[in-house]
Amino acid sequence: MAKTIVMIGTLDTKGDQFAYLKKLIEERGHRVITMDVGVLGEPPFVPAIGSAEVARAGGTSLEELRASREHEPTAVMDRMAQGAVRLAKKLYDNGEMDGVVAGGGSMGTALALDVMRNLPLGLPKLVVSTIAYSIAILPDVIGGSDVMMLPWIAGLWGLNSIAERTLRIAAGAITGAAEGYEKDRAIGKKTVGVTAVGGSVQGYMGGLKRGLEERGYEVAVFHGTGMSGRVYEKAIADGLIVASVDMAVGGELTNYVAGGVCSAGADRLEAAGAAGIPQIVSADRFIFHWWSSMPLPEKYRDRQRSLHNSMFGPVRCSSEEAATVGELMAEKLNRSHGPVAVVIPKQPPAHGDAGGIMKPEQWQAFRERFLAKASPSLKVLVYDGRPEEPGFVEVLLGLFDEMMQDRA
């Protein structure tokens, strides 16, 4: 079955490359809707959506943008990005998008990522970029998007055999992904989102997952190591999850507070409250992660540290940092529009990396600050033990049954 691929690019500077990519996609039997976001000149072929239409969707005119580009190039591309986002979302809503491919240099990549962040999870998204995986592409730039990236090798100033090979790969990637995409496919069961960091630290996950499945729910587990936390928030906002059992948020918030590499950003622990879905939240651990290959900053030099793998490892947080996480968590949950239950174990996990890094005083500092800042409307239970004990899962499942029954 033919699919519709939306292709976004600056046709005034890379028109021959995008014409080649368009031809490759069409040769595979698929339809291409081309959106031109260039403002410098005329494209070598007529796109389905011209740059003038994109500019109008961004609240301006192409003539105005061309007149101001020399002095305000960033503002010009921001306007084009706004227009491209609006038009792309309209195409998606109208059922005219089974995949989107975009690309370019730094300007084209920034615009492409703006578009990708505003499209739902599951839709195939590919960015072909001359700065793919650059340090400039920070997690906040990606957001919670499930975008794929492909380095555009030799991608400037026209076609060449090396660039053509990249574009052939791009055509295969986006059409293959689109062929497997079904926008309106119904999910068989109601899905409960759960966050976790791994069996060595969260030994209770097996019993929790099994208990939720016995209740007739599908369980989708997200790895609480920063980027997956961002995706978790977007999955909730996209309506993919009916209830949240957020077990790994403590570590991600600690990384946010301390500037660690596993931060999920400033918006973590907000989507469920905004959507009003039931959420159970627990404190899992209060450590942050740092690059294995980089020395700790001076202010952290006296902290206990270990290596988890060749990329990063856990670092002990201070009692004040743990307390700040407690205050931040309370502030976010206090704003929730749906039912919330919080379960706080009195003691940290007894094994795994976290057990070697965390200390009872950090755990206590978190608990005291959270309890001091939590709204009386929040349901808070302090579990008298460690989270890996069998009774901990029983408490979580009991709360889940109560919340879902009230929801029904």
VOPAGU-2260 file (C-alpha; in pm, 1 decimal, decimal comma):
REM VOPAGU-2260
SITE   aa  ch    i         X         Y         Z
SITE  MET   A    0       0,0       0,0       0,0
SITE  ALA   A    1     135,5     340,3     -96,0
SITE  LYS   A    2     226,3     571,7     189,2
SITE  THR   A    3     251,3     949,7     202,0
SITE  ILE   A    4     589,8    1092,5     297,7
SITE  VAL   A    5     621,7    1461,3     381,6
SITE  MET   A    6     962,3    1596,2     278,0
SITE  ILE   A    7    1080,4    1927,2     426,3
SITE  GLY   A    8    1387,0    2118,4     312,2
SITE  THR   A    9    1542,5    2436,4     180,9
SITE  LEU   A   10    1491,4    2384,2    -190,1
SITE  ASP   A   11    1669,5    2708,3    -282,4
SITE  THR   A   12    2005,0    2573,3    -158,8
SITE  LYS   A   13    1955,5    2195,3    -168,8
SITE  GLY   A   14    1693,5    2154,3    -437,5
SITE  ASP   A   15    1887,2    1901,6    -644,5
SITE  GLN   A   16    1948,1    1680,6    -339,4
SITE  PHE   A   17    1582,4    1689,4    -235,2
SITE  ALA   A   18    1470,4    1627,2    -592,9
SITE  TYR   A   19    1688,7    1315,7    -592,1
SITE  LEU   A   20    1545,3    1200,2    -257,7
SITE  LYS   A   21    1191,5    1262,3    -383,5
SITE  LYS   A   22    1259,0    1051,0    -691,5
SITE  LEU   A   23    1398,5     766,8    -479,7
SITE  ILE   A   24    1091,6     762,9    -254,9
SITE  GLU   A   25     852,4     771,9    -549,5
SITE  GLU   A   26    1040,6     487,9    -719,1
SITE  ARG   A   27     955,3     280,5    -411,9
SITE  GLY   A   28     586,6     339,5    -485,8
SITE  HIS   A   29     510,0     613,1    -237,0
SITE  ARG   A   30     369,2     964,8    -259,6
SITE  VAL   A   31     577,7    1267,4    -160,1
SITE  ILE   A   32     444,2    1600,5     -32,9
SITE  THR   A   33     732,7    1845,7     -55,2
SITE  MET   A   34     743,8    2149,8     171,5
SITE  ASP   A   35     991,7    2424,2      78,2
SITE  VAL   A   36    1125,3    2621,5     375,7
SITE  GLY   A   37    1395,5    2813,1     187,9
SITE  VAL   A   38    1385,7    3192,2     172,6
SITE  LEU   A   39    1689,3    3278,7     -41,8
SITE  GLY   A   40    1559,0    3213,3    -390,5
SITE  GLU   A   41    1341,2    3005,6    -620,0
SITE  PRO   A   42    1340,2    2623,3    -607,7
SITE  PRO   A   43    1445,1    2411,7    -907,7
SITE  PHE   A   44    1108,4    2231,1    -906,0
SITE  VAL   A   45     757,3    2321,2    -791,0
SITE  PRO   A   46     685,8    2190,1    -440,5
SITE  ALA   A   47     341,9    2093,7    -314,2
SITE  ILE   A   48     379,5    2354,4     -39,2
SITE  GLY   A   49     585,8    2656,9    -136,3
SITE  SER   A   50     791,3    2878,8      91,9
SITE  ALA   A   51     538,6    3162,8      55,1
SITE  GLU   A   52     267,1    2939,4     202,7
SITE  VAL   A   53     497,7    2837,7     486,6
SITE  ALA   A   54     574,3    3202,3     561,8
SITE  ARG   A   55     202,4    3287,4     569,6
SITE  ALA   A   56     141,3    3000,0     811,0
SITE  GLY   A   57     413,6    3153,2    1027,9
SITE  GLY   A   58     229,6    3484,5    1039,7
SITE  THR   A   59     432,6    3683,2     787,9
SITE  SER   A   60     514,0    3702,6     417,0
SITE  LEU   A   61     803,0    3566,6     216,5
SITE  GLU   A   62     886,2    3916,5      96,3
SITE  GLU   A   63     918,2    4044,5     455,1
SITE  LEU   A   64    1139,7    3754,1     550,3
SITE  ARG   A   65    1366,9    3802,3     251,2
SITE  ALA   A   66    1400,8    4170,9     331,2
SITE  SER   A   67    1504,9    4106,0     692,3
SITE  ARG   A   68    1708,8    3789,4     646,9
SITE  GLU   A   69    2048,1    3959,4     622,2
SITE  HIS   A   70    2001,6    4129,8     959,4
SITE  GLU   A   71    1786,5    3873,2    1141,9
SITE  PRO   A   72    1858,9    3525,9     997,1
SITE  THR   A   73    1762,9    3339,8    1315,6
SITE  ALA   A   74    1430,6    3523,9    1347,6
SITE  VAL   A   75    1355,1    3450,2     982,5
SITE  MET   A   76    1408,0    3076,1    1023,9
SITE  ASP   A   77    1208,7    3078,8    1346,4
SITE  ARG   A   78     911,1    3218,8    1153,6
SITE  MET   A   79     953,1    2955,6     882,9
SITE  ALA   A   80     975,8    2689,4    1152,5
SITE  GLN   A   81     649,1    2810,3    1307,6
SITE  GLY   A   82     480,8    2787,5     969,6
SITE  ALA   A   83     626,6    2445,9     896,7
SITE  VAL   A   84     507,1    2313,7    1233,8
SITE  ARG   A   85     151,4    2435,1    1173,8
SITE  LEU   A   86     135,3    2293,9     822,3
SITE  ALA   A   87     290,8    1960,7     923,3
SITE  LYS   A   88      42,6    1916,7    1208,5
SITE  LYS   A   89    -242,3    1995,5     967,9
SITE  LEU   A   90    -118,2    1732,2     722,7
SITE  TYR   A   91     -96,7    1478,0    1005,2
SITE  ASP   A   92    -444,4    1559,3    1134,9
SITE  ASN   A   93    -584,3    1525,7     781,9
SITE  GLY   A   94    -430,7    1180,6     740,3
SITE  GLU   A   95    -178,4    1295,6     480,3
SITE  MET   A   96     137,7    1190,6     661,1
SITE  ASP   A   97     271,4     838,9     716,6
SITE  GLY   A   98     626,2     961,4     768,8
SITE  VAL   A   99     830,6    1279,2     753,7
SITE  VAL   A  100    1185,3    1332,6     634,8
SITE  ALA   A  101    1370,6    1660,9     663,8
SITE  GLY   A  102    1726,4    1776,1     662,7
SITE  GLY   A  103    1994,0    2028,4     594,7
SITE  GLY   A  104    2279,5    2203,9     767,2
SITE  SER   A  105    2251,0    2374,0    1104,5
SITE  MET   A  106    1957,9    2598,1    1001,6
SITE  GLY   A  107    1769,3    2319,4     827,3
SITE  THR   A  108    1832,0    2079,5    1115,7
SITE  ALA   A  109    1705,9    2327,7    1375,8
SITE  LEU   A  110    1386,7    2378,7    1175,5
SITE  ALA   A  111    1345,8    2005,0    1116,9
SITE  LEU   A  112    1373,6    1928,1    1489,6
SITE  ASP   A  113    1115,4    2197,0    1567,8
SITE  VAL   A  114     874,5    2013,0    1340,7
SITE  MET   A  115     958,9    1667,1    1476,5
SITE  ARG   A  116     906,3    1770,7    1839,9
SITE  ASN   A  117     550,7    1875,0    1758,4
SITE  LEU   A  118     444,9    1550,1    1593,2
SITE  PRO   A  119     318,6    1248,8    1792,6
SITE  LEU   A  120     519,1     948,2    1903,3
SITE  GLY   A  121     509,7     653,9    1664,3
SITE  LEU   A  122     500,0     855,1    1343,5
SITE  PRO   A  123     825,2     781,1    1153,1
SITE  LYS   A  124    1054,0    1085,4    1160,3
SITE  LEU   A  125    1394,2    1110,1     994,0
SITE  VAL   A  126    1636,6    1401,9     994,3
SITE  VAL   A  127    1926,4    1386,6     746,7
SITE  SER   A  128    2174,8    1636,6     882,1
SITE  THR   A  129    2529,4    1760,1     832,9
SITE  ILE   A  130    2544,2    1810,1    1212,6
SITE  ALA   A  131    2381,9    1482,5    1320,1
SITE  TYR   A  132    2494,1    1373,1    1669,4
SITE  SER   A  133    2674,3    1702,6    1716,6
SITE  ILE   A  134    2716,8    1830,0    2071,2
SITE  ALA   A  135    2492,4    2118,4    1962,2
SITE  ILE   A  136    2194,4    1881,8    1946,8
SITE  LEU   A  137    2118,5    1881,8    2318,1
SITE  PRO   A  138    1840,6    1673,3    2477,8
SITE  ASP   A  139    1621,6    1982,9    2509,2
SITE  VAL   A  140    1642,9    2024,6    2131,0
SITE  ILE   A  141    1520,1    1669,5    2073,2
SITE  GLY   A  142    1260,4    1692,2    2350,6
SITE  GLY   A  143    1065,6    1370,0    2387,8
SITE  SER   A  144    1059,4    1301,9    2015,1
SITE  ASP   A  145    1137,2     959,1    1869,9
SITE  VAL   A  146    1326,6    1112,2    1579,5
SITE  MET   A  147    1585,7     916,8    1381,0
SITE  MET   A  148    1900,8    1093,0    1259,8
SITE  LEU   A  149    2131,5    1014,6     968,8
SITE  PRO   A  150    2457,2    1201,4     904,1
SITE  TRP   A  151    2438,3    1375,6     566,8
SITE  ILE   A  152    2785,6    1293,7     443,1
SITE  ALA   A  153    2920,9    1539,4     185,6
SITE  GLY   A  154    2581,0    1709,1     190,2
SITE  LEU   A  155    2673,7    2061,2      80,6
SITE  TRP   A  156    2688,5    2220,6    -264,6
SITE  GLY   A  157    2512,8    1971,8    -482,7
SITE  LEU   A  158    2499,9    1602,9    -547,5
SITE  ASN   A  159    2797,1    1368,1    -549,2
SITE  SER   A  160    2828,7     992,7    -528,6
SITE  ILE   A  161    2888,4     994,2    -151,5
SITE  ALA   A  162    2586,7    1215,5     -80,0
SITE  GLU   A  163    2372,0    1008,0    -314,8
SITE  ARG   A  164    2451,4     697,3    -111,0
SITE  THR   A  165    2332,6     875,5     203,6
SITE  LEU   A  166    2009,8     978,2      33,3
SITE  ARG   A  167    1948,0     623,3     -87,6
SITE  ILE   A  168    1977,7     506,5     272,6
SITE  ALA   A  169    1743,9     786,7     380,9
SITE  ALA   A  170    1484,1     685,5     122,2
SITE  GLY   A  171    1500,2     324,9     236,2
SITE  ALA   A  172    1479,7     421,1     602,1
SITE  ILE   A  173    1178,9     651,1     583,2
SITE  THR   A  174     979,3     437,5     338,5
SITE  GLY   A  175    1051,5     119,1     533,3
SITE  ALA   A  176     942,0     284,6     855,6
SITE  ALA   A  177     630,4     429,5     692,1
SITE  GLU   A  178     533,7      89,4     556,3
SITE  GLY   A  179     524,9     -42,0     912,1
SITE  TYR   A  180     329,9     255,1    1046,2
SITE  GLU   A  181     -43,0     231,7    1112,5
SITE  LYS   A  182    -181,7     556,8    1251,4
SITE  ASP   A  183    -525,6     430,5    1346,1
SITE  ARG   A  184    -428,6      87,6    1475,1
SITE  ALA   A  185    -616,9      26,7    1798,7
SITE  ILE   A  186    -420,4     -63,8    2110,0
SITE  GLY   A  187    -546,4    -397,3    2236,6
SITE  LYS   A  188    -535,5    -316,2    2607,4
SITE  LYS   A  189    -528,3     -11,4    2825,5
SITE  THR   A  190    -166,8      75,6    2886,6
SITE  VAL   A  191     -11,7     160,0    3222,3
SITE  GLY   A  192     317,0     346,7    3200,0
SITE  VAL   A  193     589,6     245,5    3444,5
SITE  THR   A  194     937,2     392,1    3483,8
SITE  ALA   A  195    1232,0     181,9    3600,3
SITE  VAL   A  196    1611,3     180,1    3601,3
SITE  GLY   A  197    1695,6    -190,0    3598,6
SITE  GLY   A  198    1648,3    -515,6    3784,6
SITE  SER   A  199    1963,2    -487,7    3996,4
SITE  VAL   A  200    1823,9    -178,3    4168,7
SITE  GLN   A  201    1449,9    -224,4    4135,0
SITE  GLY   A  202    1398,6    -591,3    4217,0
SITE  TYR   A  203    1028,1    -532,3    4279,4
SITE  MET   A  204     957,7    -462,7    3911,1
SITE  GLY   A  205     881,8    -825,5    3826,1
SITE  GLY   A  206     603,8    -850,2    4082,2
SITE  LEU   A  207     466,5    -506,7    3995,3
SITE  LYS   A  208     450,9    -578,2    3622,5
SITE  ARG   A  209     297,4    -919,4    3677,2
SITE  GLY   A  210      33,7    -776,5    3911,3
SITE  LEU   A  211     -69,3    -505,9    3664,5
SITE  GLU   A  212     -91,0    -756,2    3379,7
SITE  GLU   A  213    -308,0    -987,8    3593,2
SITE  ARG   A  214    -546,6    -694,1    3624,8
SITE  GLY   A  215    -584,5    -681,4    3246,3
SITE  TYR   A  216    -348,4    -395,9    3166,3
SITE  GLU   A  217     -64,4    -376,1    2920,7
SITE  VAL   A  218     251,7    -252,3    3094,8
SITE  ALA   A  219     488,9     -21,8    2907,1
SITE  VAL   A  220     817,3      21,2    3096,7
SITE  PHE   A  221    1031,2     329,1    3026,5
SITE  HIS   A  222    1399,4     341,1    3122,8
SITE  GLY   A  223    1442,8     627,7    3369,5
SITE  THR   A  224    1777,6     753,7    3244,6
SITE  GLY   A  225    1693,5    1097,0    3109,9
SITE  MET   A  226    1594,7    1072,5    2745,7
SITE  SER   A  227    1338,5     800,7    2815,1
SITE  GLY   A  228    1196,7    1021,5    3088,8
SITE  ARG   A  229    1138,0    1291,7    2828,8
SITE  VAL   A  230     971,1    1037,5    2600,3
SITE  TYR   A  231     759,2     919,7    2895,2
SITE  GLU   A  232     624,2    1269,8    2944,6
SITE  LYS   A  233     540,2    1297,9    2573,9
SITE  ALA   A  234     373,9     954,9    2568,3
SITE  ILE   A  235     144,3    1069,3    2847,4
SITE  ALA   A  236      74,0    1399,9    2671,9
SITE  ASP   A  237      -3,0    1210,2    2349,7
SITE  GLY   A  238    -267,8    1005,9    2532,8
SITE  LEU   A  239     -92,4     669,8    2504,2
SITE  ILE   A  240    -103,7     596,6    2877,8
SITE  VAL   A  241    -410,5     567,2    3103,3
SITE  ALA   A  242    -226,3     557,1    3437,2
SITE  SER   A  243     127,9     629,5    3552,9
SITE  VAL   A  244     333,8     429,2    3803,3
SITE  ASP   A  245     640,3     652,0    3812,2
SITE  MET   A  246     909,1     466,9    4007,1
SITE  ALA   A  247    1228,6     615,1    3858,8
SITE  VAL   A  248    1155,6     986,1    3872,2
SITE  GLY   A  249    1374,1    1048,3    4178,2
SITE  GLY   A  250    1696,1     976,7    3993,6
SITE  GLU   A  251    1598,6    1188,7    3694,5
SITE  LEU   A  252    1503,2    1483,3    3915,2
SITE  THR   A  253    1832,1    1445,4    4104,3
SITE  ASN   A  254    2017,9    1463,1    3773,8
SITE  TYR   A  255    1820,7    1776,9    3687,6
SITE  VAL   A  256    1902,4    1942,2    4021,5
SITE  ALA   A  257    2272,3    1846,3    4015,6
SITE  GLY   A  258    2331,9    1891,7    3641,9
SITE  GLY   A  259    2391,1    1523,1    3571,8
SITE  VAL   A  260    2382,5    1352,3    3232,9
SITE  CYS   A  261    2056,5    1164,3    3300,7
SITE  SER   A  262    1833,0    1467,3    3347,1
SITE  ALA   A  263    1490,0    1447,2    3185,6
SITE  GLY   A  264    1455,7    1824,5    3179,2
SITE  ALA   A  265    1258,3    2086,9    3367,6
SITE  ASP   A  266     917,1    1941,9    3270,9
SITE  ARG   A  267     963,3    1594,4    3419,5
SITE  LEU   A  268     675,2    1475,8    3641,4
SITE  GLU   A  269     426,4    1721,8    3495,3
SITE  ALA   A  270     244,4    1551,6    3205,7
SITE  ALA   A  271      38,2    1309,6    3416,2
SITE  GLY   A  272     -79,5    1589,4    3642,0
SITE  ALA   A  273    -168,2    1808,4    3345,4
SITE  ALA   A  274    -356,7    1523,8    3175,3
SITE  GLY   A  275    -539,5    1432,6    3497,4
SITE  ILE   A  276    -462,6    1061,2    3475,3
SITE  PRO   A  277    -409,7     856,8    3794,6
SITE  GLN   A  278     -48,5     847,8    3904,5
SITE  ILE   A  279     145,6     660,5    4168,7
SITE  VAL   A  280     486,6     809,2    4238,7
SITE  SER   A  281     767,0     662,1    4444,6
SITE  ALA   A  282    1113,1     772,4    4548,1
SITE  ASP   A  283    1357,7     525,8    4396,7
SITE  ARG   A  284    1703,7     673,4    4452,6
SITE  PHE   A  285    1883,5    1004,3    4489,8
SITE  ILE   A  286    2200,5     990,5    4287,3
SITE  PHE   A  287    2308,3    1163,3    3970,0
SITE  HIS   A  288    2524,5    1042,3    3682,3
SITE  TRP   A  289    2839,1    1185,2    3529,9
SITE  TRP   A  290    3040,7    1102,5    3218,1
SITE  SER   A  291    3283,5     817,2    3277,5
SITE  SER   A  292    3549,6     984,1    3063,6
SITE  MET   A  293    3526,4    1328,3    3225,1
SITE  PRO   A  294    3650,5    1440,0    3568,6
SITE  LEU   A  295    3397,2    1553,2    3822,4
SITE  PRO   A  296    3357,0    1929,5    3863,3
SITE  GLU   A  297    3545,2    2076,3    4157,2
SITE  LYS   A  298    3232,9    2106,6    4372,6
SITE  TYR   A  299    3173,9    1730,6    4342,3
SITE  ARG   A  300    3533,6    1608,6    4388,6
SITE  ASP   A  301    3468,5    1477,2    4740,6
SITE  ARG   A  302    3165,2    1269,5    4634,8
SITE  GLN   A  303    3163,8     891,7    4619,9
SITE  ARG   A  304    3153,3     779,6    4257,3
SITE  SER   A  305    3146,3     451,6    4065,9
SITE  LEU   A  306    3138,6     350,9    3698,1
SITE  HIS   A  307    2826,6     192,9    3554,6
SITE  ASN   A  308    2956,0     156,0    3198,0
SITE  SER   A  309    3189,4     329,6    2952,9
SITE  MET   A  310    2949,2     624,0    2919,2
SITE  PHE   A  311    2852,4     726,7    3271,8
SITE  GLY   A  312    2836,7     627,8    3635,5
SITE  PRO   A  313    2650,8     724,6    3955,1
SITE  VAL   A  314    2765,6     994,0    4196,4
SITE  ARG   A  315    2637,6    1044,0    4551,5
SITE  CYS   A  316    2420,6    1351,0    4597,1
SITE  SER   A  317    2426,6    1572,1    4906,3
SITE  SER   A  318    2151,2    1584,7    5164,8
SITE  GLU   A  319    2057,8    1934,4    5045,3
SITE  GLU   A  320    2031,1    1815,6    4683,1
SITE  ALA   A  321    1805,4    1528,2    4795,4
SITE  ALA   A  322    1594,1    1775,6    4993,3
SITE  THR   A  323    1566,4    1999,7    4686,6
SITE  VAL   A  324    1437,7    1702,0    4488,4
SITE  GLY   A  325    1176,7    1644,3    4757,4
SITE  GLU   A  326    1059,3    2004,4    4737,3
SITE  LEU   A  327    1053,4    1998,6    4356,6
SITE  MET   A  328     856,7    1673,7    4350,6
SITE  ALA   A  329     600,2    1811,4    4596,2
SITE  GLU   A  330     557,5    2134,2    4397,6
SITE  LYS   A  331     493,1    1943,2    4075,2
SITE  LEU   A  332     249,5    1694,1    4229,0
SITE  ASN   A  333      62,7    1968,0    4416,0
SITE  ARG   A  334     -41,6    2107,6    4077,0
SITE  SER   A  335    -189,0    1778,3    3951,2
SITE  HIS   A  336    -543,1    1774,6    3814,4
SITE  GLY   A  337    -591,5    1401,5    3874,1
SITE  PRO   A  338    -555,4    1153,8    4160,3
SITE  VAL   A  339    -205,4    1117,6    4306,7
SITE  ALA   A  340     -58,7     869,9    4553,7
SITE  VAL   A  341     300,6     886,0    4675,3
SITE  VAL   A  342     480,3     594,6    4840,8
SITE  ILE   A  343     806,9     671,7    5017,5
SITE  PRO   A  344    1013,3     383,6    5158,2
SITE  LYS   A  345    1185,5     467,9    5485,8
SITE  GLN   A  346    1507,5     305,0    5366,5
SITE  PRO   A  347    1694,5     303,1    5032,1
SITE  PRO   A  348    1746,0     -11,4    4822,1
SITE  ALA   A  349    1993,7    -250,2    4980,8
SITE  HIS   A  350    2183,5    -356,3    4670,6
SITE  GLY   A  351    2304,2    -249,5    4325,9
SITE  ASP   A  352    2487,3      70,9    4230,9
SITE  ALA   A  353    2237,8     281,1    4422,6
SITE  GLY   A  354    2293,0      84,6    4741,0
SITE  GLY   A  355    2664,6     162,2    4729,3
SITE  ILE   A  356    2610,4     532,3    4663,6
SITE  MET   A  357    2304,4     635,1    4863,8
SITE  LYS   A  358    2304,2     691,4    5237,6
SITE  PRO   A  359    2013,5     705,1    5487,0
SITE  GLU   A  360    2072,9    1075,1    5555,0
SITE  GLN   A  361    2003,4    1165,8    5190,5
SITE  TRP   A  362    1689,3     953,9    5198,6
SITE  GLN   A  363    1572,4    1122,0    5519,1
SITE  ALA   A  364    1643,9    1472,1    5385,6
SITE  PHE   A  365    1427,6    1401,2    5080,9
SITE  ARG   A  366    1144,6    1258,7    5288,4
SITE  GLU   A  367    1134,0    1542,5    5539,3
SITE  ARG   A  368    1135,8    1816,8    5275,7
SITE  PHE   A  369     875,8    1641,3    5061,0
SITE  LEU   A  370     639,7    1589,5    5353,9
SITE  ALA   A  371     683,0    1952,5    5457,3
SITE  LYS   A  372     593,4    2083,5    5110,7
SITE  ALA   A  373     329,8    1831,0    4999,7
SITE  SER   A  374     -29,3    1951,7    4980,7
SITE  PRO   A  375    -272,3    1792,1    5230,0
SITE  SER   A  376    -472,3    1678,0    4926,9
SITE  LEU   A  377    -192,9    1441,5    4821,9
SITE  LYS   A  378    -220,1    1085,7    4945,6
SITE  VAL   A  379     120,9    1002,0    5093,9
SITE  LEU   A  380     225,8     669,8    5244,4
SITE  VAL   A  381     559,4     610,4    5414,3
SITE  TYR   A  382     646,3     243,4    5368,7
SITE  ASP   A  383     825,1     103,3    5672,8
SITE  GLY   A  384    1100,1     -83,5    5492,2
SITE  ARG   A  385    1297,5    -112,1    5169,7
SITE  PRO   A  386    1145,2    -103,8    4819,3
SITE  GLU   A  387    1263,0    -454,8    4725,8
SITE  GLU   A  388    1053,4    -614,9    5001,2
SITE  PRO   A  389     739,7    -808,0    4889,8
SITE  GLY   A  390     514,3    -580,8    5093,5
SITE  PHE   A  391     617,3    -281,1    4882,9
SITE  VAL   A  392     457,0    -425,6    4567,4
SITE  GLU   A  393     143,3    -509,9    4763,7
SITE  VAL   A  394     113,7    -145,1    4872,1
SITE  LEU   A  395     157,9     -21,8    4513,8
SITE  LEU   A  396     -99,9    -261,8    4371,1
SITE  GLY   A  397    -346,2    -181,7    4649,2
SITE  LEU   A  398    -319,7     187,9    4570,4
SITE  PHE   A  399    -356,5     116,3    4199,4
SITE  ASP   A  400    -677,4     -83,3    4257,4
SITE  GLU   A  401    -820,1     193,4    4472,2
SITE  MET   A  402    -736,5     471,0    4222,7
SITE  MET   A  403    -864,3     284,3    3918,8
SITE  GLN   A  404   -1187,0     186,5    4094,5
SITE  ASP   A  405   -1247,0     550,6    4187,9
SITE  ARG   A  406   -1164,1     645,0    3827,6
SITE  ALA   A  407   -1421,3     400,9    3691,9
